[in-house]
Each structure stands twice: as C-alpha cells, then as structure tokens.
Amino acid sequence: MNIDFHDFKGETFSFHDDPVLVLENFWGAVERRTIRDAMAHAKWTALKDMPHVYRDFPNSGNWKKADMARDKKLGIKEGSKKDKKKDKKVKGY
C-alpha cells in the first residue's frame, strides 16, 4: 500500500492483507526543514570508514551515516506536535 500519511487508516490496515506499507508525506514542512538543516551541518561517515560495520555488511554499497545533534532531535518532536495541532485545526477535528 502506498498512501498519504493523512489518509492512512491504521485501525483498518493489516500487513496480512498488504505486506508493504509506504506512507507518503509523513513529515510536515517544519520537520523536513529541520531534518535538512541538520543533515547539512552533520558530520557524515562513509561505510568504508567504519570497518566494524563494513564487515557485517560487505555488499551493501558505500552509504553514509551521521548523528543528529540532540537539540535537532528535540526540535523535530516539538515540530511534530505543532504540525498535528495545525492539521487538526485545518481538518476541523
């Protein structure tokens, strides 16, 4: 199933009926901006530079990872609450 997050009805969805679930537009605009900003300022580490991880995943490409600063993590949580309140007002809940 590929569905917009705001249209998803979790109470009726079953992985038995549809084993793949893709939720589009999961993050709000504020959250996406916060994540992109954090990604731009994060220190990225390539898989090839993490030998202990590379040993476990030798054929998985050379992806990169970065840790997000704690203040950015908190900002996302706060942004989520603000977006949900805003969505409820718009939808008339």
Residue pairs with C-beta under 8 A, 6 or more apart in sequence:
1 13
1 18
1 20
1 21
1 22
2 22
2 24
3 21
3 22
3 23
3 24
4 23
4 24
4 25
5 23
5 24
5 25
5 26
6 25
6 87
8 23
13 21
15 21
27 35
28 79
28 80
28 83
28 86
28 87
29 83
30 79
30 82
30 83
31 76
31 79
31 80
31 83
34 72
34 75
34 76
34 79
35 68
35 72
35 76
37 72
38 68
38 69
38 72
39 66
41 69
42 66
42 67
42 68
42 69
43 66
43 67
44 64
44 65
44 66
45 64
45 65
45 66
46 62
46 63
46 64
47 53
47 54
47 57
47 60
47 61
47 62
47 63
47 64
47 65
48 54
48 62
50 65
